[in-house]
Amino acid sequence: VQLQASGGGSVQTGGSLRLSCAASGGALDFRAIGWFRRFPGRERERVGCITTRDRSSYYADSVKGRFTISTDNAKNAVYLQMTTLQPEDTGVYYCAGYRLGIPIGGCPPGSDFTSWGQGTLVTVSS
């Protein structure tokens, strides 16, 4: 199973986008789903994650209050709602799955996530 992120695009500063994460070839059979982003020339950054059992969500300080992660079990999808976007949010966004346990108090490191798929590009212009 690979997780595919979609919904990226170009917006102006202050705009909003909603990204979707869906599983190709199976269900979202993970303990948690994480969202990550990679900026040009920089290392991958953890955006946030959500547990699939009780839907607890955790966010990086840089997006807290602006981004929201949610799940739709009926559609087998996870969403990343992004508001008040800034140019520094520009990057490729990925989703990935976590199976090693149930995150408590925060997101596990990206290296513990699996089933990475192709990301989706988000461009925020000033």
Disulfide bonds with the S-S distance in Angstrom:
Cys21-Cys95 2.18
Cys49-Cys107 2.21
